[in-house]
Amino acid sequence: MAASDSSTRDTDHLWQSRLVRIGEAEYPYHYGVDCLDEIGRELSTMDADRFVVVTDDTVLALHGEALLSRLRPLGPVEVYSGPPGESLKSPSNLTECAEFCLAKGATRRTVIVAFGGGVPGNLAGLVAALLFRGIRLVHVPTTTVAAMDSTLSIKQAINSSLGKNHLGTYHPPDAVFTDVRLLATLPERELRSGLCEAAKNCLAIRPEAMSHLRAVVDEDRLSDADSMLWLLEESIAAKTEVTADDTEERRRGLVLEYGHTVGHAVELADHRRRGAEGLSHGAAIAFGMVVAAHLSRRLGWLTDADVALHEETAAALGAPTRTPEWLSISEIMTVVRDDNKRGYLPPSPGSLPLVLLRQLGVPAGAPDLPLVMVRLDEVESVLHELMSAPAALRTTPAVVR
């Protein structure tokens, strides 16, 4: 993915645009502060016969009217909303949402508006990809994870009953529109969740940015507009490095899956237990990176200092650094075994492919395929090791619960 500036950032946080390129796909990413009017004006140029907004009930209650009031003058507006959380990314909701769009008169000129975090964004993206074999999609993210991670990809997927993101395709948005003021209103849990993805980019791709990230966290500047804009631009830059020639993120772009094998398993297992109260996506991924760091140290790659940096970073962001005591390791491993990266490497009994680091910013494996086979019993052993740590270290900060 490559990105180019089409305007100069200034102290007034004027409306800015960057052209995001992911292999052969490209789309504009517009962002600024207090820029919902600009978003409305951009949407008015799309000549849509109607807009279908896909969101969740929490986002709709918090920000719905702010967006809908700017869409209604442009044409008919329909809203599909459901309970927040991973359960929204289900095959039944995919069918329901697609049929809702058709029942409301969606055509090839309709624009699907993904409004919210990564979950409604993925549902909306897959619906847009499927309707009439592909209609227009725009993202208006309201979470740091969506603004700084999931919208910087053309992957669209929902969950199966076995695991995360098993059912999906590739469908680029026509545009992304981010008002960082919406991100600043997030609870601290969600702000930190997005920073966990930013930490992933620093550890796996751009370690030189880690000191700035830690300063943002340590100085409690999470909701500061300048910090948000820096984090957004840094996220675009990190993905630029690894997906410029990898449209489908099947080669070098797989480094973006760092921490996701165990992280997704913990996230899904926890949501099965506690629903929307489960660990945030970012917190689960941060813990997944801690597990990956321990595995890399066992293989003789990362140092004790590198592992400590992973744990200190996760703890600073309010993520668990020890296996969550309310989950069983068997629950986690059941989901790990069904990870969606199976098949990239030749199968090996009792093993699965993971993204690991040889050193900070340097993934293991081939340069164009950053995966290595790791024995499942080694993954399970690390989870046991982290669960058996002193109780004081296992306590999960309340921010991520």
C-alpha positions in Angstrom: 0.0 0.0 0.0 1.3 3.5 -0.8 -0.2 6.7 0.3 0.4 10.2 -1.0 -0.5 13.6 0.6 -2.8 15.8 -1.3 -2.8 18.6 1.2 -0.5 20.0 3.8 -1.2 19.5 7.5 -1.5 22.7 9.5 -2.2 23.8 13.0 -5.9 24.3 12.2 -6.3 20.6 11.4 -7.9 21.4 8.0 -9.5 18.7 5.9 -6.8 16.5 4.5 -6.7 13.7 2.0 -4.4 10.9 1.2 -4.6 8.4 -1.6 -4.2 4.9 -0.2 -2.8 2.3 -2.5 -3.1 -1.4 -1.6 -1.4 -3.3 -4.5 -3.7 -2.7 -7.4 -6.5 -1.1 -5.3 -6.6 2.6 -4.4 -9.0 4.9 -2.6 -9.0 8.3 -1.0 -8.7 8.6 2.8 -10.1 11.9 4.0 -9.7 13.1 7.6 -9.7 16.1 9.9 -11.1 17.5 13.1 -14.8 18.5 13.4 -15.3 17.7 9.7 -18.7 16.1 9.5 -19.9 18.9 7.2 -17.0 18.1 4.9 -17.9 14.4 5.0 -21.5 15.3 4.0 -20.3 17.4 1.1 -18.1 14.5 -0.2 -20.9 12.1 0.0 -23.1 14.5 -1.9 -20.8 14.1 -4.9 -21.5 10.3 -5.2 -24.8 10.6 -7.0 -26.3 7.8 -4.9 -29.9 6.8 -5.3 -30.0 5.9 -1.6 -27.6 5.4 1.3 -27.8 2.3 3.6 -26.0 2.9 6.9 -24.7 -0.2 8.6 -23.9 0.3 12.2 -24.4 -1.0 15.8 -26.9 0.2 18.4 -24.3 1.9 20.5 -22.8 4.0 17.7 -26.3 4.8 16.4 -27.3 6.2 19.8 -24.1 8.2 20.3 -23.4 9.6 16.8 -26.2 8.5 14.5 -28.0 11.8 14.3 -24.8 13.7 13.6 -24.3 11.6 10.4 -27.9 11.0 9.4 -28.8 14.7 9.5 -26.1 15.2 6.8 -27.2 12.3 4.7 -31.0 12.9 4.6 -30.8 16.0 2.4 -28.9 13.8 -0.2 -31.6 11.2 -0.7 -33.3 8.2 0.9 -31.4 6.9 4.0 -31.9 3.4 5.5 -30.3 2.2 8.7 -29.4 -1.4 9.6 -28.2 -1.7 13.2 -27.7 -4.5 15.6 -26.2 -5.2 19.1 -22.5 -4.3 19.4 -19.9 -7.0 19.5 -18.5 -9.9 17.5 -21.9 -11.5 17.3 -22.9 -8.9 14.7 -20.3 -10.6 12.3 -22.4 -13.7 11.8 -23.7 -15.5 8.7 -27.3 -14.9 9.9 -26.7 -11.1 10.2 -25.0 -11.1 6.8 -28.1 -12.6 5.2 -30.4 -10.3 7.2 -28.5 -7.2 6.3 -28.3 -8.0 2.6 -32.0 -8.8 2.4 -32.7 -5.6 4.3 -30.8 -3.6 1.7 -32.7 -5.3 -1.1 -36.1 -4.9 0.6 -35.4 -1.2 0.9 -34.7 -0.8 -2.8 -30.9 -1.0 -3.0 -29.6 -0.9 -6.6 -26.2 -0.7 -8.2 -26.2 3.1 -7.5 -26.7 2.6 -3.8 -23.9 3.4 -1.4 -23.3 1.3 1.7 -22.0 3.4 4.6 -20.1 1.5 7.2 -20.5 3.6 10.4 -18.7 2.5 13.5 -15.9 0.2 14.4 -14.4 -2.8 12.7 -17.3 -5.1 13.3 -20.0 -3.1 11.4 -17.3 -2.2 9.0 -16.6 -5.8 8.1 -20.3 -6.6 7.9 -21.0 -3.6 5.7 -18.0 -4.4 3.5 -19.0 -8.0 2.8 -22.6 -6.9 2.1 -21.4 -4.3 -0.4 -19.2 -6.9 -2.1 -22.0 -9.4 -2.5 -24.9 -7.1 -3.6 -25.1 -7.2 -7.4 -21.5 -8.6 -7.3 -20.3 -5.4 -5.8 -21.7 -1.9 -5.1 -20.1 1.2 -3.6 -18.8 1.2 0.0 -17.6 4.1 2.2 -16.3 3.9 5.7 -17.0 6.5 8.4 -15.1 5.0 11.3 -15.8 5.9 14.9 -13.2 3.8 16.7 -9.4 4.0 16.6 -9.2 0.3 15.5 -11.4 1.0 12.5 -9.8 4.3 11.6 -6.2 3.2 12.0 -6.4 -0.5 11.0 -9.4 -2.2 9.5 -10.2 0.6 7.0 -6.6 0.5 5.7 -7.4 -2.9 4.1 -9.7 -4.2 1.4 -10.4 -7.4 3.3 -14.0 -8.0 4.3 -15.0 -10.9 6.4 -17.4 -12.3 9.0 -17.0 -15.1 11.5 -18.0 -18.7 11.2 -19.2 -20.8 14.2 -15.6 -22.1 14.4 -13.5 -18.9 14.3 -12.9 -15.4 13.2 -13.0 -14.0 9.7 -13.5 -17.4 8.0 -16.0 -16.1 5.5 -15.1 -13.2 3.3 -13.7 -11.6 0.2 -11.8 -8.5 -1.0 -13.7 -5.3 -1.8 -12.1 -1.8 -1.7 -14.1 1.1 -0.4 -14.7 4.1 -2.6 -13.5 6.3 0.3 -12.8 6.5 4.0 -13.9 9.6 6.0 -12.6 10.1 9.5 -13.5 12.8 11.9 -11.0 12.3 14.8 -13.3 14.3 17.1 -15.5 11.2 17.0 -12.6 9.1 18.1 -11.8 11.4 21.0 -15.2 10.8 22.5 -14.5 7.0 22.9 -14.2 5.4 26.3 -10.6 4.9 27.3 -10.9 1.2 26.7 -11.6 1.8 23.0 -9.0 4.5 22.6 -6.4 2.1 24.0 -7.7 -0.7 21.8 -6.7 1.2 18.7 -3.3 2.1 20.2 -2.7 -1.7 20.6 -2.9 -2.0 16.8 -0.5 1.0 16.5 1.8 -0.8 18.9 1.7 -3.8 16.6 2.8 -1.7 13.7 5.7 -0.3 15.8 6.9 -3.7 17.1 6.6 -5.6 13.8 7.2 -2.9 11.2 8.4 0.5 12.5 10.2 0.1 15.8 11.6 3.6 15.4 8.1 5.0 16.2 7.8 3.2 19.5 9.2 6.1 21.6 6.6 8.5 20.3 3.8 6.0 20.9 4.9 5.5 24.5 5.1 9.2 25.0 1.5 9.6 23.9 0.4 6.9 26.3 2.6 7.9 29.3 1.6 11.6 29.0 -2.1 10.7 28.7 -2.5 12.3 25.4 -4.8 9.6 24.0 -7.7 11.9 23.1 -5.6 14.8 21.9 -6.3 15.8 18.3 -2.7 16.1 17.4 -2.0 12.7 18.9 -4.9 11.2 16.9 -3.7 12.7 13.7 -0.1 11.4 14.3 -1.4 7.9 15.1 -3.5 7.9 12.0 -0.7 9.0 9.7 1.7 6.6 11.4 -0.7 3.7 10.8 -1.0 4.6 7.1 2.8 4.8 6.8 3.3 1.4 8.5 0.8 -0.3 6.2 2.4 1.5 3.2 5.6 -0.4 3.8 4.1 -3.9 3.6 1.1 -3.8 1.3 2.3 -1.7 -1.6 2.6 -4.8 -3.8 0.3 -7.1 -1.8 -3.3 -6.3 -2.7 -4.8 -9.2 -0.8 -2.3 -9.2 2.1 -1.3 -12.8 1.3 2.4 -12.2 1.1 4.5 -9.5 2.8 1.3 -7.9 4.2 0.8 -11.0 6.5 3.1 -9.3 9.0 0.0 -7.2 9.9 -1.3 -10.5 11.4 1.3 -10.2 14.2 -0.3 -11.2 17.5 -3.6 -12.1 15.8 -3.5 -15.9 15.9 -3.7 -16.2 19.7 -5.2 -12.7 20.0 -8.2 -13.6 17.8 -8.6 -16.8 19.8 -8.7 -15.0 23.1 -11.0 -12.3 21.7 -13.5 -14.8 20.3 -13.4 -17.2 23.3 -14.0 -14.2 25.7 -16.9 -12.9 23.6 -18.5 -16.3 23.7 -18.3 -16.1 27.4 -19.0 -12.4 28.2 -20.4 -10.9 25.0 -19.7 -7.2 24.5 -18.0 -7.1 27.9 -15.2 -9.3 26.6 -11.7 -8.1 25.9 -11.5 -5.4 23.2 -9.9 -6.4 19.9 -6.8 -4.4 20.5 -6.3 -5.7 24.1 -6.6 -9.3 22.8 -4.1 -8.6 20.0 -1.7 -7.1 22.5 -1.8 -10.2 24.6 -1.3 -12.2 21.4 1.9 -10.3 20.7 3.1 -11.1 24.2 2.6 -14.8 23.5 4.4 -14.4 20.1 7.3 -12.7 21.8 7.7 -15.5 24.3 7.6 -18.0 21.4 10.3 -16.1 19.6 12.5 -16.0 22.6 12.2 -19.8 23.0 13.4 -20.0 19.4 16.4 -17.9 20.2 15.3 -14.8 18.3 13.9 -12.1 20.6 15.9 -11.1 23.6 14.7 -10.8 27.2 14.6 -7.1 26.7 12.4 -7.4 23.6 10.0 -9.6 25.5 10.0 -7.1 28.3 9.2 -4.3 25.9 6.2 -6.3 24.6 4.9 -6.8 28.1 5.5 -3.2 29.2 3.8 -1.9 26.1 0.8 -4.1 26.6 0.5 -3.2 30.3 0.8 0.5 29.5 -2.1 0.1 27.1 -4.2 -1.6 29.7 -4.0 -5.0 28.0 -3.4 -8.3 29.8 0.2 -9.6 29.9 -0.9 -12.9 31.4 -3.3 -15.5 30.2 -6.8 -14.3 31.2 -7.7 -16.4 34.3 -11.4 -16.5 33.4 -10.6 -18.4 30.2 -9.5 -22.0 30.0 -6.5 -22.8 27.8 -8.5 -25.5 26.0 -11.1 -22.8 25.0 -8.3 -20.7 23.5 -6.5 -23.5 21.8 -9.8 -24.8 20.2 -10.0 -21.4 18.3 -6.2 -21.3 17.6 -6.4 -24.6 15.8 -8.9 -23.1 13.3 -6.9 -20.0 12.6 -7.5 -18.6 9.1 -3.8 -18.6 8.1 -3.7 -22.4 7.8 -2.6 -23.4 4.3 -0.1 -20.7 3.6 2.7 -23.1 4.4 2.9 -26.9 3.7 1.0 -28.7 6.5 2.9 -30.2 9.4 1.1 -32.4 11.9 0.6 -30.7 15.3 1.8 -27.3 14.0 0.3 -24.1 12.5 1.7 -21.0 10.8 2.4 -17.9 13.0 3.9 -14.5 12.5 6.9 -14.2 14.7 9.8 -11.7 14.9 13.5 -12.5 14.6 14.1 -9.0 16.0 12.0 -5.9 16.4 10.8 -4.9 13.0 12.1 -8.0 11.3 9.6 -10.9 10.9 10.8 -14.5 10.7 10.2 -16.6 7.5 10.8 -15.7 3.9 10.9 -12.0 3.0 7.7 -12.3 0.9 5.9 -14.7 3.3 6.5 -13.8 7.0 5.2 -17.0 8.5 6.9 -19.9 10.3 5.4 -23.2 11.5 5.1 -23.5 15.3 4.1 -26.6 17.2 0.7 -26.3 18.9 2.1 -27.7 22.1 4.6 -24.9 22.2 1.8 -22.3 22.0 -0.1 -24.1 24.7 3.0 -24.3 26.8 3.5 -20.5 26.7 -0.2 -20.0 27.6 0.4 -22.2 30.7 3.6 -20.4 31.5 1.8 -17.1 31.4 -1.1 -18.3 33.4 1.1 -19.7 36.1 2.8 -16.3 36.7 2.3 -14.7 40.1 -1.2 -13.5 40.7 -0.2 -9.9 40.9 1.1 -10.1 37.3 -2.0 -11.8 36.0 -4.5 -9.2 37.1 -6.0 -7.5 34.1 -6.6 -3.7 34.4 -10.2 -2.8 34.6 -9.9 -0.7 31.4 -10.0 -3.7 29.2 -12.7 -5.7 30.9 
